[in-house]
Amino acid sequence: MKKHSVGVVAILVKRRAQTAPHVNDILTQYGEIVIGRMGLPHHKQDMNIITLIVDADTDQIGELTGKLGMLKDVTVKSTLAKV
């Protein structure tokens, strides 16, 4: 049985114009596990910050964060609580 978790995923996106379409494509693929999303620009650092609240098994969350983390100019960190 897969371990089910609820957690937060933080995504830091640099070079928004080039990177955001790729981030959004991946987030759309995993939309069924996202229960909340907030995005904020950080103009001073030329960065955008996206936070996700996710609810899924750890494999799905790992796939999501892995794909995002492979993108250039994207940093991803997550914290999960087993349910």
N, C-alpha and C positions, 0 to 999 in steps of 0.2 A: 504494500500500500504506500502510495506517495505521500510525503509530508506536506500538509496544507499550511500556508502561511498568509499572514496579513502584514503589510509593511509599507515603507516609504522608499521611493527611489528618487534621488536627486540627480539632475542632469544639468551640466554646465555646457553651454553651447557658445563657441566663438565663431566669428565670421558667419553671422546669421544668414545672410543672403545666399551663401553657397551651401551651408550645412543644414539649415532648417527643413528643406524639402525631404532630405534623407531621413532626418529624425522623425518627421511626421509620417512618412511612409511606414517606418517600423512601428511607431505608436499605433497607427491604424491597424496593422496586422495583429496587435495584441490588445486591441480595444476592449475585448470582452473581459479582460482581467483588471482593467483600470476602473476604479470606483470613484476617483477624484483626480483632478489635474489643475494645477495653477502654474501660470507662466508669468515671469516678471523680467523686464529689461533692466540691465545694470549698465546704463550708458557710460558712466565714468570708466568702467573697465572694458567697454566694448564687448559685453557678454550678455547672454540671456540665461535665466535660471528657470528650470522647469522642475516642479515637484509632482510626483505621482503617488497616489495611495493605491496599492494593488492588493488583490485577494485571489490567490491561485496556489497551485502546488509549486514547490521549489524548483522543479525542472522548468516550468514555464517562465517563472520570474528570472531564472538564470539565463534562459534563451534570450529574453528581452534585454536584460542588462548586457549580455555578451555581444549581441548584435549592435547595440548602441555604442558600447565601448570600443568597437572596432572602427568606428567612424573617426576620421581625422577631425580635430578641433572639438571633440566631445569627450567629456569626463563624466563618469557615472559612478555613483556610490549608492548602496542600498543597506537598509537595516530591516530585518524581518523578525516577526514573533510567530512561533508555531501556534496553531489553533487546535 
